[in-house]
Amino acid sequence: MNADWFYSVGDTRQGPVTEDDLKGLVADGRLRPGDLVWRDGMPDWVEARTVPVLFPAPRVEPLPEQDDRPTRRGRRRDKDDFEVDDDRPRIRRREDDYDRYEDEYDRPRRKRYEKPGQVQAVGIMMLVGGILGVLTALGLGIAAIPTVICCFWPGIYFEAVVAVLFIIRGVNMLNQDDQGPPRTLAILQIICICNGDVVNCVLGIVSIIMLNDPNVEEYYRKRGF
């Protein structure tokens, strides 16, 4: 066998050596797959891993043949027939079982987000305050018609606008309540005292106290507010 192989370890060129010598270097671990080799007839140096005689490709084991033995029903054992041909008893869960498990899993989660009674109370006070605010604004407007107060006193317009907001927010709180604690509206209720609306002022103060309750703050915190 001709000694016509050269190899490079790092920046050092070695050779010439025979093909058996190269195989021995590979077996000893002195020639690694990333090292360069060359022989006469090659256009350029190549990595040793690309030379089949030095690093043969791994052998791929063939897949096992399919089991063609007949089952008890005389049919071929295919992958899609396992459910049909297997006569062993099976335990299957019904759909209502899954529903029951889901209900048991969701039950504590729904209890954790249960709406406190203070939130519902604030919603009721918002709704009542809104209705009283509308009536107060209408009363002030009717009483001020003979005078110029109806044109220049902003309290009438303020009461009318915030009363509508109170009604909308109160209905929302008694239903889904997805807008966070209505502290701003409670403050606007207190400001209604400028029109002599004592009821809304008291309702606003009570609402602020209830919204500062730890249970209410924890409820809104869990809802992301």
C-alpha positions in Angstrom: 0.0 0.0 0.0 1.4 3.4 -1.0 2.3 6.0 1.5 0.5 8.8 -0.2 -1.7 10.3 2.5 -0.9 13.5 4.4 -2.7 14.8 7.4 -2.6 18.0 9.4 -2.8 18.2 13.2 -3.3 21.9 14.1 -0.9 23.8 11.9 1.6 21.0 11.5 1.6 18.9 8.3 2.4 15.2 8.7 3.1 12.5 6.2 3.3 10.8 3.9 1.7 7.8 5.6 -0.3 4.9 4.4 -4.0 4.4 4.6 -3.6 1.9 7.4 -1.5 4.3 9.3 -4.3 6.9 9.1 -6.8 4.3 10.4 -4.5 3.6 13.3 -4.3 7.2 14.1 -8.1 7.4 14.1 -8.3 4.4 16.4 -5.8 5.9 18.8 -7.7 9.2 18.9 -4.7 11.1 17.5 -6.6 12.0 14.2 -9.9 13.6 14.9 -12.8 14.1 12.6 -12.2 17.8 12.2 -8.5 17.3 11.2 -7.5 17.8 7.6 -6.3 15.1 5.3 -5.1 15.0 1.6 -3.8 12.6 -0.9 -2.6 12.8 -4.5 -5.6 13.3 -6.8 -7.7 15.3 -4.4 -8.4 19.0 -5.4 -7.9 20.3 -1.8 -7.6 19.3 1.8 -10.7 17.9 3.4 -11.9 17.0 6.9 -11.1 13.5 8.0 -14.8 12.8 8.8 -15.6 13.1 5.0 -13.4 10.2 4.1 -15.4 7.0 4.3 -12.4 4.7 4.8 -11.4 6.7 7.9 -14.8 7.5 9.4 -17.4 5.1 8.0 -21.1 6.2 8.1 -23.0 4.7 11.0 -25.0 1.7 10.2 -28.7 2.1 10.2 -30.6 -0.8 11.6 -33.7 -1.8 9.6 -37.1 -1.4 11.2 -38.7 -4.5 12.5 -41.2 -6.1 10.2 -44.9 -5.7 10.9 -46.5 -8.4 12.8 -48.8 -10.2 10.4 -50.1 -12.7 12.8 -53.9 -13.0 12.8 -55.9 -11.9 15.8 -58.7 -13.8 17.4 -61.1 -12.3 14.8 -58.9 -13.4 12.0 -57.9 -9.9 11.0 -54.4 -8.5 10.4 -52.9 -6.6 13.3 -52.5 -3.2 11.9 -51.9 0.0 13.8 -55.4 1.2 13.2 -57.0 -2.1 14.2 -55.8 -2.1 17.8 -59.0 -0.5 19.1 -61.1 -2.9 17.0 -59.4 -6.2 17.5 -58.5 -6.0 21.2 -61.2 -7.9 23.0 -59.8 -7.1 26.5 -62.2 -5.1 28.7 -61.4 -1.4 28.9 -62.3 1.3 31.5 -63.6 4.3 29.7 -64.5 7.6 31.3 -67.7 9.1 30.1 -68.0 12.8 29.1 -70.0 13.6 32.2 -67.1 12.3 34.3 -64.8 14.9 32.7 -67.4 17.6 33.3 -67.6 16.6 37.0 -63.8 16.8 37.3 -63.7 20.2 35.6 -66.4 21.5 37.9 -64.5 20.3 41.0 -61.4 22.0 39.7 -63.1 25.3 38.9 -65.1 25.5 42.1 -62.4 26.9 44.4 -61.3 29.3 41.7 -64.8 30.8 41.4 -65.0 31.0 45.2 -61.7 32.9 45.3 -63.2 35.7 43.0 -66.5 35.9 44.8 -67.8 39.5 44.9 -67.8 41.0 48.4 -71.0 42.4 49.7 -69.4 45.9 50.0 -69.0 46.0 46.3 -72.7 45.3 45.7 -73.6 47.9 48.3 -71.5 50.5 46.6 -73.2 49.6 43.3 -76.6 50.1 44.9 -75.5 53.5 46.4 -74.2 54.5 42.9 -77.5 53.6 41.3 -79.6 55.4 44.0 -77.3 58.4 43.9 -77.6 58.6 40.2 -81.4 58.6 40.3 -81.4 61.3 43.0 -78.9 63.3 41.1 -81.1 63.3 38.0 -84.0 64.5 40.0 -81.9 67.1 41.8 -80.6 68.5 38.5 -84.1 68.6 37.1 -85.4 70.4 40.2 -82.6 72.9 40.1 -83.1 73.5 36.4 -86.9 74.1 36.8 -86.4 76.3 39.8 -83.8 78.4 38.0 -85.8 78.9 34.8 -87.2 82.3 35.8 -83.8 83.5 36.7 -80.4 83.7 34.9 -78.9 81.1 37.3 -79.9 78.3 34.9 -77.5 79.7 32.4 -74.5 80.5 34.6 -74.5 78.0 37.5 -72.4 75.0 36.4 -73.6 72.8 39.3 -76.8 72.0 37.4 -74.9 70.6 34.4 -72.4 68.8 36.7 -75.1 67.1 38.7 -76.9 66.0 35.5 -73.7 64.5 33.9 -72.4 62.7 37.0 -75.8 61.4 37.8 -75.9 59.5 34.5 -72.4 58.2 35.2 -73.6 57.0 38.6 -76.4 55.1 37.1 -74.3 53.4 34.5 -71.6 52.5 37.0 -74.1 51.2 39.5 -75.7 48.9 37.0 -72.3 47.6 35.9 -71.2 46.9 39.5 -74.4 44.9 40.2 -73.6 42.8 37.1 -70.1 42.0 35.8 -68.1 44.8 37.5 -65.0 44.9 35.2 -63.9 48.5 35.5 -62.2 48.6 38.9 -63.0 50.4 42.1 -65.1 53.6 41.4 -63.2 55.9 43.8 -63.4 58.8 41.4 -67.1 58.6 41.1 -67.4 58.4 44.9 -65.5 61.6 45.1 -67.8 63.2 42.5 -70.7 62.1 44.7 -69.2 64.0 47.6 -68.8 67.1 45.4 -72.5 67.1 44.7 -72.8 68.9 48.1 -72.2 72.1 46.1 -75.8 71.8 44.9 -77.1 71.1 48.3 -77.3 67.3 47.5 -76.6 66.0 51.0 -77.8 62.5 50.2 -75.2 62.0 47.4 -72.5 63.5 49.6 -73.2 61.0 52.4 -73.4 58.1 49.9 -70.0 59.1 48.4 -68.4 59.1 51.9 -69.8 55.7 52.7 -68.7 54.4 49.3 -65.1 55.6 49.9 -65.0 53.8 53.3 -66.3 50.6 51.8 -63.9 50.7 48.9 -61.0 51.0 51.3 -62.0 47.7 53.1 -59.3 45.1 52.9 -61.6 42.5 51.4 -62.7 44.9 48.6 -59.1 45.8 47.8 -58.1 42.1 47.7 -61.0 41.4 45.4 -60.0 44.1 42.9 -56.4 43.2 43.2 -57.1 39.6 42.1 -59.1 40.9 39.2 -56.1 42.9 38.0 -57.0 46.4 39.2 
